[in-house]
Amino acid sequence: MRLLVLGGSVFVGRHLVAAAHARGDEVSVFNRGRTLAPQPGTTSLVGDRDGGLDALRTGEWDVVVDTCGFVPRIVRQSAELL
């Protein structure tokens, strides 16, 4: 399965990425690249949820998980693009 995690560096996202790798999934994370480096074997897509979504325009994923959506306007931007 091709999994995209919006966030994915800390808190729940980090554990979700680790579990997906353990299952053999192909994992990508989208974040600003300011916190922890992505786990080995993870594709890192750098951008900003508030208007910097270009890195998400060319990928294809089976599942997208958003662990850090708080502002409806910002969540809507990524949901409409994906």
C-alpha positions as CSV (number, residue, x, y, z in Angstrom):
1,M,0.0,0.0,0.0
2,R,1.2,3.5,-0.8
3,L,0.6,5.7,2.3
4,L,0.9,9.5,2.7
5,V,1.0,10.9,6.1
6,L,0.5,14.7,6.5
7,G,2.8,15.5,9.3
8,G,4.4,12.2,10.2
9,S,7.5,13.3,12.1
10,V,6.4,13.4,15.7
11,F,3.6,12.3,18.0
12,V,1.1,9.9,16.4
13,G,2.4,10.3,12.9
14,R,5.8,8.9,13.8
15,H,4.3,5.8,15.2
16,L,1.9,5.4,12.3
17,V,4.9,5.6,9.9
18,A,6.8,3.0,11.8
19,A,3.8,0.6,11.8
20,A,3.3,1.1,8.1
21,H,7.0,0.3,7.4
22,A,6.6,-2.8,9.6
23,R,3.7,-4.0,7.3
24,G,5.9,-3.4,4.3
25,D,4.0,-0.3,3.1
26,E,5.5,2.4,0.9
27,V,5.4,5.5,3.0
28,S,5.7,9.2,2.2
29,V,5.4,12.1,4.7
30,F,4.5,15.7,4.0
31,N,5.7,18.4,6.4
32,R,7.8,21.5,6.6
33,G,11.0,19.6,7.3
34,R,11.7,21.5,10.5
35,T,11.6,18.7,13.0
36,L,13.0,15.2,13.0
37,A,14.4,13.6,9.8
38,P,12.1,11.1,8.3
39,Q,12.5,7.5,9.2
40,P,14.7,5.4,6.9
41,G,12.9,4.2,3.8
42,T,10.4,7.1,4.0
43,T,9.9,9.6,1.1
44,S,10.0,13.1,2.4
45,L,7.9,15.7,0.7
46,V,8.6,19.2,2.0
47,G,6.0,22.0,1.9
48,D,3.5,23.9,4.0
49,R,-0.1,22.9,4.5
50,D,-1.1,26.6,4.3
51,G,-0.5,27.3,0.6
52,G,2.7,25.3,0.0
53,L,1.2,22.1,-1.3
54,D,3.1,21.8,-4.6
55,A,5.0,18.7,-3.5
56,L,1.7,16.8,-3.3
57,R,0.7,17.5,-6.9
58,T,2.5,14.6,-8.6
59,G,2.3,11.7,-6.2
60,E,-0.2,8.9,-6.0
61,W,-1.3,7.2,-2.8
62,D,-3.8,4.6,-1.8
63,V,-4.3,6.1,1.6
64,V,-3.8,9.6,3.1
65,V,-3.7,10.1,6.9
66,D,-3.9,13.6,8.4
67,T,-2.8,13.5,12.0
68,C,-2.5,17.3,12.4
69,G,-5.4,19.0,10.7
70,F,-6.8,21.7,13.0
71,V,-8.0,24.6,10.8
72,P,-10.9,23.6,8.5
73,R,-9.7,26.0,5.7
74,I,-6.2,24.4,5.7
75,V,-7.5,20.9,5.8
76,R,-9.8,21.7,2.9
77,Q,-6.9,22.8,0.8
78,S,-5.1,19.5,1.0
79,A,-8.2,17.5,0.8
80,E,-9.3,19.2,-2.4
81,L,-5.9,18.8,-4.0
82,L,-5.6,15.1,-3.1
